[in-house]
């Protein structure tokens, strides 16, 4: 799409405003779904569209479009006129230097070069593993890949073309024993090619095993427990319960939240450092440039147990007098970017899982996530399952495990942080402001937290 630069520059030249940018996107993706023994869905889609934004006198205006033709000039003028009519606000964007960058995906990672039949064969293979397992009654497998090319041009002369790729799959197994039904699911996905999905049989076999094991699980008794949470649940907690509080488009306009998230405020042990990093190679939330044309960065959100930073787009950074962090992201070209996480995780430390287990007289080892909810500084999360810890040993398997509490009190109750960081991507993503699913990564090592409230029976 390099040949579009003169045309897009012509569109922006007709806009009377302090700043304007235009983002055009082409994407091609494949999707395959198996449900039980039924081949449910297979197909490919192609999409093209874009978004134009105008900033003037402290206000934004934006509009999506489907085609890059001469009507864009009229659309850009209409957006500028609408912004001009808005009451002025005392906000600025700051200035950025001109750049000219091109980001290419390695040819070997392009999923468009792999026949659809080959993709289907791999997913069918994994589905067959589940269906051949005695006790597994039905399954659901989903495959998705996407190749995307984005062209960005701003009135400051920032011109960026950027290719990106993603491939991933998810598996769900349902087990039955009489009237008892349990299920378990997992997924894998990276900003890598189709080859990264091969040789995942061990993951698929584990999904079947856990689903079958859960048939014998007991409901967890409600109460307070010392809890070891696995890397997936710890990553989900950090993303959902804490990460969203650092997104400064919301933070910068909420006085109570700004006070809670003030830089320097202590919320954890010295070993606790939480990072958002869009530069991690291959991870689900990684990219070179965000949707405002800012380079992806590593941002420490908590360092040494204290609030260290926030996530910004250009406007929120100016509003709070902080550095822009390259976290302006849109779920597709038809949306204006908002502040979003990239890859958010807890930095590993020196403890190992055996040390953690040895330090727990009676508690829970809690694994996986079935989702949850947050409300400012409160949270409720459901785990996939847990095991009772007695005198440092894992014993009974438990289900219906729900964790709840205050986010900041929970961070302060972290006692040990493991040495075994694991990052997760998968097929789904993050939702915010009507934009979902946005690709993000999350992760953590094992984490030991004291006195967590567990809901159960």
C-alpha positions as CSV (number, residue, x, y, z in Angstrom):
1,X,0.0,0.0,0.0
2,X,3.0,2.3,-0.3
3,X,1.6,3.9,-3.4
4,X,-1.2,5.3,-1.3
5,X,1.0,7.9,0.4
6,X,0.5,10.8,-2.1
7,X,-3.3,10.2,-2.1
8,X,-3.5,10.1,1.7
9,X,-1.3,13.2,2.0
10,X,-3.6,15.0,-0.4
11,X,-6.6,14.0,1.8
12,X,-4.9,15.4,4.9
13,X,-3.8,18.6,3.2
14,X,-7.4,19.6,2.8
15,X,-8.1,19.4,6.6
16,X,-7.9,22.7,8.5
17,X,-6.9,21.5,12.0
18,X,-4.1,21.3,14.5
19,X,-3.6,17.6,13.7
20,X,-5.0,14.8,11.6
21,X,-4.2,11.3,10.7
22,X,-5.6,8.5,8.5
23,X,-5.2,4.8,9.0
24,X,-6.0,2.2,6.2
25,X,-6.1,-1.5,6.9
26,X,-6.3,-4.7,4.8
27,X,-6.7,-8.0,6.4
28,X,-7.2,-11.6,5.4
29,X,-8.1,-14.4,7.8
30,X,-9.1,-18.0,8.0
31,X,-11.4,-19.6,10.5
32,X,-12.2,-23.3,11.2
33,X,-14.5,-24.7,13.8
34,X,-15.1,-28.4,14.8
35,X,-17.9,-29.3,17.3
36,X,-17.7,-32.9,18.4
37,X,-17.6,-35.1,15.3
38,X,-19.2,-32.3,13.1
39,X,-17.1,-30.2,10.8
40,X,-19.0,-27.0,11.7
41,X,-17.3,-24.1,9.8
42,X,-14.5,-23.3,7.5
43,X,-13.8,-20.2,5.5
44,X,-11.7,-17.2,4.6
45,X,-12.6,-13.5,4.7
46,X,-11.0,-10.4,3.3
47,X,-11.6,-6.9,4.7
48,X,-10.5,-3.4,3.9
49,X,-11.4,-0.2,5.7
50,X,-10.0,2.8,7.5
51,X,-10.4,5.6,10.0
52,X,-9.7,9.3,9.8
53,X,-9.1,11.4,12.9
54,X,-9.0,15.2,13.4
55,X,-7.8,17.0,16.5
56,X,-8.5,20.7,17.0
57,X,-8.9,23.0,20.0
58,X,-8.7,20.2,22.4
59,X,-11.3,17.9,20.7
60,X,-11.2,14.8,18.6
61,X,-13.4,13.8,15.7
62,X,-13.2,10.6,13.8
63,X,-15.0,8.6,11.1
64,X,-14.6,5.1,9.6
65,X,-14.7,4.3,5.9
66,X,-14.8,1.3,3.6
67,X,-13.0,2.6,0.5
68,X,-10.0,4.8,-0.1
69,X,-11.4,7.0,-2.9
70,X,-12.1,10.6,-3.7
71,X,-15.0,10.7,-1.2
72,X,-12.4,10.6,1.6
73,X,-11.5,14.3,1.0
74,X,-15.1,15.3,1.6
75,X,-15.3,13.0,4.7
76,X,-12.1,14.5,6.1
77,X,-13.5,18.1,5.7
78,X,-16.8,17.0,7.3
79,X,-15.0,15.6,10.3
80,X,-12.9,18.8,10.6
81,X,-16.0,21.0,10.4
82,X,-17.7,19.0,13.2
83,X,-14.7,19.4,15.4
84,X,-14.5,23.1,14.7
85,X,-18.0,23.5,15.9
86,X,-17.3,21.9,19.3
87,X,-16.5,24.2,22.3
88,X,-12.8,24.6,22.8
89,X,-11.0,22.7,25.5
90,X,-7.6,23.4,27.1
91,X,-5.8,20.3,25.8
92,X,-3.0,19.7,23.4
93,X,-1.2,16.7,21.8
94,X,2.4,17.8,21.8
95,X,4.5,17.2,18.7
96,X,6.2,14.3,17.2
97,X,8.9,14.2,14.5
98,X,8.3,12.9,11.0
99,X,9.2,9.2,10.3
100,X,9.1,6.8,7.4
101,X,9.1,3.2,8.5
102,X,8.1,-0.2,7.0
103,X,7.5,-3.3,9.1
104,X,7.4,-6.7,7.3
105,X,6.4,-10.1,8.5
106,X,8.9,-12.9,7.6
107,X,7.7,-14.8,4.6
108,X,7.8,-18.1,6.4
109,X,5.2,-16.7,9.0
110,X,2.6,-15.7,6.4
111,X,-0.4,-18.1,7.0
112,X,-1.9,-17.2,3.6
113,X,0.8,-19.5,2.0
114,X,-0.6,-22.5,3.8
115,X,-3.5,-24.3,2.1
116,X,-6.8,-24.2,4.0
117,X,-6.9,-28.1,3.8
118,X,-3.6,-28.3,5.7
119,X,-4.9,-26.1,8.4
120,X,-8.1,-28.2,8.7
121,X,-6.1,-31.4,8.8
122,X,-4.2,-30.1,11.9
123,X,-7.3,-29.1,13.7
124,X,-9.0,-32.4,12.9
125,X,-6.0,-34.2,14.2
126,X,-6.2,-32.5,17.6
127,X,-10.0,-33.0,17.7
128,X,-9.6,-36.7,17.0
129,X,-7.2,-37.0,20.0
130,X,-9.9,-35.6,22.3
131,X,-12.7,-37.7,20.8
132,X,-10.7,-40.9,21.0
133,X,-10.3,-40.4,24.8
134,X,-12.8,-42.6,26.8
135,X,-15.2,-40.4,28.8
136,X,-14.9,-37.3,26.5
137,X,-18.4,-36.9,25.1
138,X,-18.0,-33.8,22.9
139,X,-15.5,-31.1,21.9
140,X,-15.1,-27.7,20.4
141,X,-12.0,-26.7,18.5
142,X,-11.4,-23.3,16.9
143,X,-8.6,-22.2,14.5
144,X,-8.0,-18.7,13.4
145,X,-5.2,-16.9,11.6
146,X,-5.0,-13.3,10.3
147,X,-2.6,-11.4,8.1
148,X,-3.0,-7.6,8.4
149,X,-1.3,-4.7,6.6
150,X,-1.8,-1.2,8.0
151,X,-0.9,2.1,6.4
152,X,-0.7,5.2,8.7
153,X,-0.1,8.8,7.7
154,X,-0.3,11.9,10.0
155,X,-0.2,15.6,9.3
156,X,3.2,15.6,11.1
157,X,4.6,13.4,8.4
158,X,4.7,10.1,10.2
159,X,4.2,7.5,7.5
160,X,4.2,3.8,8.6
161,X,3.3,0.7,6.8
162,X,3.1,-2.3,9.1
163,X,2.4,-6.0,8.5
164,X,1.3,-8.2,11.3
165,X,0.3,-11.9,11.6
166,X,-1.4,-14.1,14.2
167,X,-2.2,-17.8,14.3
168,X,-3.9,-19.7,17.1
169,X,-6.3,-22.4,18.1
170,X,-8.4,-23.4,21.1
171,X,-9.7,-26.7,22.4
172,X,-12.5,-27.5,24.8
173,X,-13.3,-31.0,26.0
174,X,-16.5,-32.1,27.8
175,X,-16.5,-35.1,30.0
176,X,-19.5,-37.0,31.5
177,X,-20.0,-39.6,34.1
178,X,-23.7,-40.3,34.6
179,X,-25.4,-37.0,35.5
180,X,-22.0,-35.2,36.2
181,X,-20.7,-33.1,33.4
182,X,-17.4,-31.2,33.5
183,X,-15.4,-29.3,30.9
184,X,-11.9,-27.9,30.5
185,X,-10.4,-25.7,27.8
186,X,-7.1,-24.2,26.8
187,X,-5.7,-22.3,23.8
188,X,-2.4,-21.4,22.1
189,X,-1.5,-18.5,19.9
190,X,1.3,-16.1,19.0
191,X,2.3,-13.5,16.4
192,X,4.0,-16.3,14.5
193,X,3.2,-18.5,11.5
194,X,1.2,-21.7,11.1
195,X,4.2,-23.9,12.0
196,X,4.1,-22.7,15.6
197,X,0.8,-24.7,16.1
198,X,2.4,-28.0,15.2
199,X,3.4,-30.6,17.9
200,X,0.8,-29.5,20.5
201,X,-0.4,-33.0,21.2
202,X,0.7,-32.8,24.8
203,X,-1.5,-29.7,25.4
204,X,-4.5,-31.4,23.8
205,X,-4.0,-34.6,25.8
206,X,-3.8,-32.6,29.0
207,X,-7.1,-30.9,28.2
208,X,-8.8,-34.3,28.1
209,X,-7.1,-35.5,31.3
210,X,-8.2,-32.4,33.3
211,X,-11.8,-32.6,32.1
212,X,-11.9,-36.2,33.1
213,X,-10.2,-35.6,36.5
214,X,-12.8,-32.8,37.2
215,X,-15.5,-35.5,37.2
216,X,-14.2,-36.6,40.6
217,X,-13.6,-33.1,42.0
218,X,-15.4,-31.8,45.1
219,X,-16.8,-28.4,45.6
220,X,-14.4,-26.1,47.5
221,X,-15.6,-25.0,51.0
222,X,-15.9,-21.3,51.3
223,X,-13.4,-19.4,53.5
224,X,-10.0,-17.7,53.7
225,X,-7.0,-19.5,52.3
226,X,-3.3,-19.1,51.6
227,X,-3.4,-19.5,47.8
228,X,-0.8,-20.3,45.1
229,X,-2.1,-19.1,41.8
230,X,-0.8,-20.5,38.5
231,X,0.8,-18.3,35.8
232,X,-2.5,-18.1,33.8
233,X,-4.7,-17.0,36.6
234,X,-2.0,-14.6,37.9
235,X,-1.7,-13.1,34.4
236,X,-5.5,-12.7,34.1
237,X,-5.6,-11.1,37.5
238,X,-2.9,-8.6,36.7
239,X,-4.5,-7.8,33.3
240,X,-8.1,-7.5,34.4
241,X,-7.9,-6.3,38.0
242,X,-4.8,-4.0,37.8
243,X,-3.9,-3.4,34.2
244,X,-7.1,-1.6,33.3
245,X,-6.7,0.8,36.2
246,X,-3.4,2.0,34.6
247,X,-5.0,2.9,31.2
248,X,-4.8,6.7,31.4
249,X,-7.7,7.7,29.1
250,X,-10.0,6.6,32.0
251,X,-7.5,7.2,34.8
252,X,-6.8,10.8,33.8
253,X,-10.5,11.9,34.2
254,X,-11.3,10.0,37.4
255,X,-10.1,11.9,40.6
256,X,-10.5,8.9,43.0
257,X,-8.6,6.6,40.6
258,X,-5.8,9.1,40.0
259,X,-5.3,9.3,43.8
260,X,-5.3,5.4,44.1
261,X,-2.8,5.1,41.2
262,X,-0.5,8.0,42.1
263,X,3.1,7.3,41.2
264,X,5.0,6.2,44.3
265,X,2.1,4.7,46.2
266,X,3.1,1.4,47.7
267,X,0.8,-1.6,46.9
268,X,3.1,-4.6,47.3
269,X,6.3,-6.2,48.4
270,X,9.7,-5.0,47.1
271,X,9.8,-8.0,44.8
272,X,6.7,-7.0,42.9
273,X,7.2,-5.5,39.5
274,X,4.4,-5.4,36.9
275,X,5.2,-4.6,33.3
276,X,3.4,-3.8,30.0
277,X,5.6,-4.5,27.1
278,X,4.5,-4.4,23.4
279,X,8.0,-5.2,22.2
280,X,8.2,-8.9,23.3
281,X,9.0,-11.1,20.3
282,X,6.1,-13.3,19.1
283,X,3.7,-12.5,21.9
284,X,-0.1,-12.0,21.2
285,X,0.0,-8.3,22.2
286,X,3.2,-7.4,20.4
287,X,3.5,-4.8,17.6
288,X,6.1,-2.3,16.3
289,X,3.9,0.8,16.2
290,X,0.6,1.5,17.8
291,X,-2.4,3.0,16.0
292,X,-1.1,6.6,16.6
293,X,2.2,5.7,14.9
294,X,4.1,5.5,18.2
295,X,6.7,2.9,18.8
296,X,5.8,0.0,21.1
297,X,7.5,0.3,24.5
298,X,8.2,-1.4,27.8
299,X,6.4,0.4,30.6
300,X,6.8,-0.5,34.3
301,X,3.5,-0.1,36.0
302,X,4.6,-1.3,39.5
303,X,8.3,-1.4,40.4
304,X,9.5,-2.5,43.8
305,X,6.0,-2.7,45.1
306,X,5.2,0.9,44.2
307,X,3.1,2.5,41.3
308,X,5.7,3.4,38.7
309,X,3.8,4.4,35.6
310,X,0.6,4.5,33.5
311,X,-0.4,3.5,29.9
312,X,-1.0,6.4,27.6
313,X,-2.1,7.7,24.2
314,X,-0.9,11.1,23.1
315,X,-3.8,13.0,24.7
316,X,-3.7,11.4,28.1
317,X,0.1,11.7,28.3
318,X,-0.2,15.5,27.7
319,X,-3.1,15.7,30.2
320,X,-1.1,14.0,33.0
321,X,2.3,15.4,32.1
322,X,3.8,12.0,31.5
323,X,5.5,10.3,28.6
324,X,3.5,8.7,25.8
325,X,3.9,4.9,26.0
326,X,2.6,3.6,22.6
327,X,-0.6,2.1,23.9
328,X,-3.2,3.7,21.6
329,X,-4.8,0.7,19.9
330,X,-7.9,-0.1,17.9
331,X,-9.5,-3.5,17.4
332,X,-9.9,-2.7,13.7
333,X,-9.5,0.1,11.2
334,X,-13.1,1.2,11.7
335,X,-12.5,2.4,15.2
336,X,-10.4,5.3,16.6
337,X,-7.7,4.0,18.9
338,X,-8.1,4.1,22.7
339,X,-5.6,3.3,25.5
340,X,-5.1,-0.5,25.7
341,X,-2.6,-2.9,27.2
342,X,-0.2,-4.9,25.1
343,X,1.6,-7.8,27.0
344,X,1.1,-7.3,30.7
345,X,2.9,-9.6,33.2
346,X,4.5,-10.0,36.6
347,X,8.3,-10.1,36.5
348,X,9.7,-13.4,37.8
349,X,11.7,-13.6,41.0
350,X,13.6,-16.4,42.8
351,X,11.0,-18.7,44.5
352,X,10.2,-22.1,43.0
353,X,6.8,-23.9,43.2
354,X,8.3,-26.4,45.7
355,X,9.3,-23.6,48.1
356,X,5.8,-22.1,47.8
357,X,4.1,-25.5,48.5
358,X,6.3,-26.1,51.5
359,X,5.3,-22.8,53.0
360,X,1.6,-23.6,53.0
361,X,0.2,-25.6,55.8
362,X,-3.4,-25.6,54.5
363,X,-4.4,-23.7,51.4
364,X,-5.2,-24.0,47.7
365,X,-3.3,-24.3,44.4
366,X,-5.6,-22.5,42.0
367,X,-5.4,-22.9,38.2
368,X,-6.8,-21.3,35.1
369,X,-9.6,-18.8,34.6
370,X,-13.2,-18.9,33.7
371,X,-13.5,-15.1,33.7
372,X,-14.6,-12.6,36.3
373,X,-15.5,-9.0,36.9
374,X,-13.9,-5.9,38.4
375,X,-15.4,-2.7,39.8
376,X,-12.7,-0.1,40.4
377,X,-10.7,-1.7,43.2
378,X,-12.8,-4.8,43.8
379,X,-12.6,-8.1,41.9
380,X,-14.2,-11.5,41.6
381,X,-12.6,-14.3,39.5
382,X,-13.6,-17.9,38.8
383,X,-10.8,-20.4,38.4
384,X,-10.9,-23.6,36.3
385,X,-10.1,-25.7,39.3
386,X,-8.0,-26.0,42.4
387,X,-6.2,-28.5,44.5
388,X,-6.2,-28.5,48.3
389,X,-2.8,-28.1,49.8
390,X,-2.2,-29.9,53.1
391,X,1.2,-29.7,54.9
392,X,2.8,-28.7,51.6
393,X,1.3,-31.5,49.5
394,X,-1.4,-31.2,46.8
395,X,-4.4,-33.5,47.7
396,X,-8.1,-33.2,46.7
397,X,-9.2,-31.8,43.4
398,X,-11.8,-29.0,43.8
399,X,-14.2,-27.1,41.6
400,X,-16.5,-24.0,41.9
401,X,-13.5,-21.9,43.0
402,X,-14.1,-18.2,43.1
403,X,-11.6,-15.6,44.4
404,X,-12.8,-12.2,45.5
405,X,-11.4,-9.2,47.3
406,X,-9.8,-5.7,47.1
407,X,-7.2,-5.4,44.3
408,X,-4.7,-3.4,46.3
409,X,-5.1,-5.4,49.5
410,X,-4.5,-8.6,47.5
411,X,-1.3,-7.1,45.9
412,X,0.0,-6.3,49.4
413,X,-0.7,-9.9,50.5
414,X,1.7,-11.4,47.9
415,X,4.4,-13.2,49.8
416,X,6.4,-15.1,47.2
417,X,6.9,-14.7,43.4
418,X,8.1,-17.6,41.3
419,X,10.9,-18.0,38.9
420,X,8.8,-19.6,36.1
421,X,7.2,-16.8,34.0
422,X,4.8,-18.1,31.3
423,X,3.2,-15.8,28.7
424,X,-0.3,-16.6,27.3
425,X,-2.0,-15.4,24.1
426,X,-4.8,-17.7,22.8
427,X,-7.6,-16.9,20.5
428,X,-9.7,-14.4,22.4
429,X,-8.7,-10.9,23.5
430,X,-9.6,-7.9,25.6
431,X,-12.8,-5.9,25.5
432,X,-13.1,-2.2,26.3
433,X,-15.2,0.7,25.0
434,X,-17.1,-1.5,22.6
435,X,-13.9,-2.8,20.9
436,X,-13.4,-6.5,21.2
437,X,-11.5,-8.8,21.0
438,X,-8.2,-6.8,21.0
439,X,-5.1,-9.0,20.8
440,X,-3.3,-8.9,24.1
441,X,-0.8,-11.1,26.0
442,X,-0.6,-11.7,29.7
443,X,1.4,-13.8,32.1
444,X,3.2,-14.3,35.4
445,X,5.1,-16.9,37.3
446,X,3.4,-18.8,40.2
447,X,2.5,-16.4,43.0
448,X,1.7,-17.1,46.7
449,X,-0.9,-14.8,48.3
450,X,-1.9,-15.0,51.9
451,X,-5.5,-14.9,53.2
452,X,-7.5,-14.8,50.0
453,X,-11.3,-15.0,50.3
454,X,-12.6,-18.0,48.4
455,X,-16.3,-18.5,47.6
456,X,-17.6,-22.0,47.3
457,X,-20.2,-24.2,49.0
